[in-house]
Amino acid sequence: MLVGVVVHPTRPQAAETADMVSRICAEHGAASQALNVWQDEQSPADVLARMAQRPQLVVTIGGDGTLLRGLAVAVEADAPVLGVKAGRVGFLTPFAATDLPRVLGAALTGRAPIQERMLLTLRASRPLQVPPELRTLLRYGRGPDPVPPVPRPGTPDEVGWGVPLGLSALNDVVFEKLGRDRQTSVAVYLSGRLFATYSADGVMVASPTGSTAYSFAAGGPVLSPRLNALVFTPVAPHMAFNRSMVTAPDEPVGVQVLPRSGQVAVVVDGRVHGILDPGDWAAVYPARRRAKLIVADVDDFFGRLRDQFSLADAPAARADTDSQPPLLVYRPDLPIPEDLQHLHLPAQESDPAPCT
């Protein structure tokens, strides 16, 4: 087995953890190889082309941003991802370095639990690219003023169903303004029908996994990552209706840039992939492929959410607990009744762990 390893380049503890990964792989007769995913211009296919073979497992060591970069390569290789936390934010990286002997050993022998997550992809009215004169602006926030765009043809009769872009997003696809002095003005279509027009800093489409990322910061709802749904959220819209919309997976979200809008950057999982001009459109929908994430024996998403935001420690509620904190798991230590066995219920400490 070949294990690809993605390491955050600026955290010393990440390099130490990478050495541990190499040792554990060697103990199990597996090879490990570092994956350089930090060049913005390269594609996942470019990364794989430099390897002797495709990895059967990808281990990322860092935060959620590191996992997202490694995941793009893993999806291309149809490999699962094991995220090890060495960063500040860790919704997607449930494991610590101390978990590696157990978890990586289980992954190398095919015993680690894998959870599939919905990915987003998109089509656009033309292929996307970042103009060379805008790279400095996008990277450093300053540079030459962009040339005023010429509106492009964008009607269905002119562009058909659009160009499949071959991009995958685990978290979100964001359409955001390119300059501070120009808003993003777009028409948003749900299932092919006009829903609303927005003048805003941006609009985004998030997956359930990405509902705790940018969409959450913009006021969107938190969805269980086990759902299949799309979350549309406007960012600082200049209108009274600023609510998010949750659509079914077969209800795509389309965006067309209005004629007098400024240029719009298309950001996929935090990386700029191109620019839309007035008249251009793009549609976001679930990808056929799914991400494969190695999870803990009991994947406690809501517990991580509770701890991340100290939700069980609200001062007003704490005053009414009578010095007895609420139970972390609310279920009896009894066999599950037949009419409840189809539910995703929390595990008790007495329940056997499958990954040992």
Disulfide bonds with the S-S distance in Angstrom:
none
